[in-house]
Amino acid sequence: FPFTAQGMRTPRADILISSSHCVAKGLRVPAGTRHLCYCFTPIRYAWGFFGEYFGKSPVKALGARMILPLLRRWDVRTARHVDRFVAISRHVQRRILDFYGRESDVVYPPVNLDHFTPGTARAGDFDLIVSALVPYKRIDLAIGAYAKSGRRLRVVGSGSEMGRLRSLAPANIEFLGWQSDDTLRDLYRSCRLLVFPGEEDFGIVPLEAQACGCPVVAYRKGGVLETVQQDITGVFFDEQTEPSLMDAVNLCGSRSWDKGAIRSNAERFSVQNFVSGLAESIRLCLNP
């Protein structure tokens, strides 16, 4: 339970760096130690996405409604003890300002550009999803759209929605389960396009695909607005509906794409840029 994080002691140091999507920023920091929080997001289920996390279970929803006001107060109170916030995207930066009233730096997470690289094979006849199979990812939206279109779709990942999604999928949709990075690279290189139907705070998968020269079809909201370039590295759709998604898929599939330009966009999210950006935030945290 998050409230216990304040009771955890950390060793004395010049700076404590917490990597937090929920409780880590609530760690108690010794006097004289600066606290930099690399924030993936303010707690998603506390400030939004209530229906995606709790809506299908009346018991969970009732319990959450009782606890969430306390959790929000804890979340805001512990944010005051962070000396400097670093957000993973401008999208998260806005949420930190809205919910905590705090300014933050933006340092994008890195993609493994050495591993995820373009191949030489021509794109195949299937589209790809790589995702945890949980409700807020909206894989059900893609399943419904592809079930109607008849196009081939391969789904990599596992999660609580696996059984339900399988039951909705006809023969043109194949579930591959968890796959290694080597297999993922092969799939990114050989698919026609990547489908990204949910709203994410950042989203590393679209960048892995772009690093391999693969175009992306993504919902126009969240972190992908900072990682996907319309008509250069992919196509956005504006509504989480099957027709809106398939219109974007058909448009993306009908175009010729420049693998080099797609790869170049992904190179903005290198390990070196991440290290340099975080180093600057650490410097500013230590020297306010």
C-alpha positions as a printed Julia matrix, in Angstrom:
288×3 Matrix{Float64}:
   0.0     0.0     0.0
   1.53    3.35   -1.05
   1.25    5.06    2.32
   3.94    2.73    3.73
   6.57    4.16    1.38
   7.06    7.14    3.68
   8.2     4.79    6.41
  10.99    3.25    4.34
  14.46    4.59    5.12
  17.06    5.27    2.47
  20.83    5.59    2.99
  22.46    9.01    3.2
  23.63   10.3    -0.17
  24.02   13.51   -2.12
  21.02   12.64   -4.25
  18.28   10.02   -4.35
  16.85    9.22   -7.78
  13.45    7.52   -7.66
  11.88    5.95  -10.73
   8.19    6.25  -10.02
   4.77    5.52  -11.46
   3.17    5.23   -8.03
   4.92    4.84   -4.68
   8.67    5.35   -5.17
   8.52    9.14   -4.96
   7.07    8.77   -1.45
  10.32    7.41   -0.01
  11.57    9.24    3.06
  14.8    11.06    2.19
  17.44   11.82    4.88
  18.12   15.47    5.72
  20.62   16.96    3.28
  19.82   14.51    0.48
  18.28   15.89   -2.71
  15.44   13.92   -4.3
  15.07   13.72   -8.08
  12.03   11.78   -9.31
  12.01   10.31  -12.82
   8.25   10.18  -13.16
   6.57    7.79  -15.58
   3.2     9.28  -14.64
   1.19   10.45  -11.67
  -0.74    7.38  -10.51
  -2.84    6.49  -13.56
  -5.78    4.88  -11.76
  -5.93    7.68   -9.18
  -6.2    10.57  -11.65
  -7.74    8.98  -14.73
  -8.49    5.71  -16.54
 -10.89    4.75  -13.73
 -13.16    2.77  -16.03
 -10.26    0.96  -17.7
  -8.89   -0.21  -14.35
 -12.02   -0.71  -12.23
 -15.15   -0.2   -14.34
 -15.89   -3.85  -15.15
 -15.93   -4.98  -11.53
 -18.58   -3.36   -9.29
 -16.79   -4.56   -6.17
 -13.42   -3.13   -7.29
 -15.08    0.09   -8.4
 -16.78    0.57   -5.03
 -13.56   -0.13   -3.13
 -11.58    2.19   -5.39
 -14.04    5.06   -4.9
 -13.54    4.75   -1.15
  -9.73    4.67   -1.3
  -8.92    7.01   -4.2
  -9.53   10.32   -2.35
  -7.01    9.22    0.3
  -4.58    8.05   -2.38
  -4.81   11.35   -4.25
  -4.09   13.34   -1.08
  -1.09   11.11   -0.35
   0.12   11.46   -3.91
   0.01   15.27   -3.81
   1.53   15.48   -0.33
   4.52   13.29   -1.16
   5.09   15.19   -4.42
   5.95   18.25   -2.29
   9.0    16.4    -0.91
  10.54   15.87   -4.36
  13.18   18.49   -5.16
  13.04   18.08   -8.93
  10.73   16.13  -11.24
  11.76   14.68  -14.59
   8.9    13.57  -16.86
   9.15   10.89  -19.54
   7.19   13.04  -22.03
   5.57   16.44  -22.4
   2.26   14.62  -21.94
   3.38   13.5   -18.47
   4.92   16.92  -17.83
   1.45   18.46  -18.2
  -0.05   15.89  -15.83
   2.63   16.62  -13.19
   1.74   20.31  -13.45
  -2.01   19.68  -13.38
  -2.06   17.22  -10.48
   0.97   18.22   -8.39
   1.32   21.89   -9.34
   5.0    21.24  -10.1
   7.24   22.1   -13.02
   9.4    19.32  -14.48
  12.09   18.58  -17.05
  11.42   16.2   -19.94
  13.91   13.41  -20.62
  12.62   10.77  -23.01
  13.29    7.07  -22.28
  15.76    5.5   -24.71
  15.13    2.93  -27.41
  17.73    0.25  -28.1
  18.88    1.54  -31.48
  21.74   -0.96  -31.67
  19.36   -3.91  -31.56
  16.28   -2.59  -33.34
  17.49   -1.81  -36.85
  15.95   -1.95  -40.34
  16.21   -5.15  -42.32
  16.42   -5.82  -46.03
  13.28   -7.92  -46.49
  10.17   -6.41  -48.06
   7.16   -5.87  -45.79
   4.9    -8.89  -45.45
   1.12   -9.19  -45.64
   0.37   -8.9   -41.92
   0.01   -6.04  -39.44
   1.39   -6.18  -35.9
   0.46   -5.34  -32.31
   3.01   -5.59  -29.48
   1.4    -4.94  -26.12
   0.42   -6.13  -22.68
  -3.09   -7.53  -23.07
  -4.87   -5.42  -20.45
  -8.03   -3.3   -20.83
  -6.61    0.21  -21.15
  -4.39   -0.82  -24.09
  -7.59   -1.13  -26.19
  -6.45   -4.21  -28.07
 -10.14   -5.15  -28.25
 -10.64   -2.18  -30.59
  -8.09   -3.55  -33.05
  -9.46   -7.1   -32.76
 -12.94   -5.88  -33.65
 -11.67   -3.82  -36.58
  -9.53   -6.61  -38.04
 -12.26   -9.19  -37.49
 -14.46   -7.16  -39.82
 -11.77   -6.3   -42.36
 -10.32   -9.8   -42.72
  -6.75   -8.47  -42.85
  -4.04  -10.49  -41.14
  -3.05   -9.3   -37.67
  -0.44  -10.81  -35.38
  -0.56   -9.95  -31.67
   2.51  -10.25  -29.44
   2.05  -10.12  -25.67
   0.18  -11.63  -22.75
  -2.06  -10.44  -19.95
  -5.43  -10.65  -18.24
  -7.37  -10.01  -21.48
  -5.83  -12.9   -23.42
  -8.78  -15.27  -23.04
 -11.42  -12.68  -23.87
  -9.52  -11.34  -26.88
  -8.93  -14.83  -28.26
 -12.66  -15.5   -28.04
 -13.33  -12.41  -30.19
 -10.73  -13.18  -32.85
 -11.38  -15.04  -36.12
  -8.74  -17.02  -38.0
  -7.06  -13.96  -39.59
  -5.87  -12.83  -36.12
  -2.99  -14.77  -34.56
  -1.83  -14.52  -30.93
   1.9   -15.18  -30.5
   2.24  -14.66  -26.74
   5.49  -13.32  -25.27
   8.41  -13.13  -27.72
  12.13  -12.41  -27.4
  13.68   -9.15  -28.6
  15.24  -11.01  -31.53
  11.84  -12.29  -32.64
  10.31   -8.85  -32.11
  12.94   -7.32  -34.37
  12.11   -9.84  -37.08
   8.41   -9.05  -36.75
   8.95   -5.28  -36.87
  11.07   -5.73  -39.99
   8.61   -8.0   -41.79
   5.2    -6.58  -40.86
   3.31   -4.09  -43.03
   2.68   -1.68  -40.12
   2.39   -1.47  -36.33
  -1.01   -0.78  -34.74
  -1.02    1.17  -31.46
  -4.68    1.67  -30.44
  -4.42    2.9   -26.81
  -3.41    6.07  -25.01
   0.05    5.83  -23.42
   2.15    8.19  -21.32
   5.08    7.57  -23.67
   5.1     4.21  -25.44
   8.39    2.51  -26.3
   6.9     0.0   -28.79
   6.21    2.57  -31.55
   9.85    3.67  -31.31
  11.15    0.1   -31.51
   9.07   -0.34  -34.65
  10.28    2.96  -36.14
  13.89    2.05  -35.34
  13.3    -0.92  -37.65
  11.83    1.3   -40.37
   8.24    0.25  -39.7
   5.38    2.8   -39.97
   2.91    3.19  -37.1
  -0.86    3.62  -36.92
  -1.63    5.25  -33.56
  -4.46    6.86  -31.62
  -3.88   10.62  -31.69
  -3.45   11.14  -27.96
  -0.72   10.82  -25.33
   2.99   10.23  -25.79
   2.81    9.11  -29.43
   2.2    12.72  -30.43
   5.85   13.26  -29.5
   7.26   10.1   -31.08
   5.28    9.55  -34.29
   5.34   12.1   -37.14
   2.19   12.24  -39.24
   2.79   11.17  -42.87
   6.53   10.75  -42.22
   6.63    7.84  -39.76
   2.98    6.93  -39.49
  -0.71    7.84  -39.49
  -2.93    8.91  -36.6
  -6.62    8.14  -36.06
  -8.79   10.53  -34.05
 -11.49    8.37  -32.46
 -11.22    5.04  -30.68
 -13.72    3.43  -33.03
 -13.25    0.57  -35.47
 -14.0     2.68  -38.6
 -11.57    5.42  -37.53
  -8.84    2.86  -36.86
  -9.37    1.0   -40.13
  -9.42    4.22  -42.17
  -5.94    4.98  -40.78
  -4.76    1.39  -41.38
  -5.96    1.5   -45.0
  -4.3     4.88  -45.56
  -1.02    3.71  -44.01
  -1.08    0.46  -45.99
  -1.68    2.26  -49.27
   1.42    4.48  -49.0
   5.08    3.93  -49.73
   7.22    4.73  -46.7
  10.83    5.86  -46.45
  12.48    3.46  -43.98
  15.44    5.81  -43.59
  13.22    8.72  -42.56
  11.34    6.52  -40.1
  14.61    5.28  -38.62
  15.95    8.85  -38.34
  13.0     9.87  -36.21
  13.67    7.01  -33.78
  17.32    8.06  -33.49
  16.23   11.17  -31.57
  15.51    8.8   -28.67
  19.0     7.38  -28.25
  20.63    6.15  -25.06
  23.13    9.01  -25.3
  20.38   11.63  -25.43
  18.74   10.01  -22.42
  21.98    9.94  -20.42
  22.83   13.54  -21.33
  19.36   14.79  -20.46
  19.22   13.0   -17.14
  22.74   14.17  -16.25
  21.65   17.79  -16.77
  18.6    17.28  -14.55
  20.81   15.75  -11.85
  23.14   18.75  -12.08
  20.24   21.19  -11.71
  18.82   19.19   -8.8
  22.14   19.29   -6.94
  22.68   22.99   -7.72
  19.25   24.65   -7.42
